[in-house]
């Protein structure tokens, strides 16, 4: 009985650690910077507003 408990505890610890690593990895990822034409985006919004 005690062996099973230890195995379950080990599995729980491993899964918790994997979750923690994944969340840290997701938080530290840096989005890819792209060259964005701000004026073109503003023009799109103005055009969309004009259609309404």
HUTA-V79844 format. One record per pair of residues at least 24 apart in sequence whose C-alpha atoms are under 7 Angstrom apart, sorted by the first residue. I is the first residue (numbers start at 1). J is the second residue. D is the distance in Angstrom with one decimal. If there is no record, write none. Layout:
I;J;D + I;J;D
This chain:
none
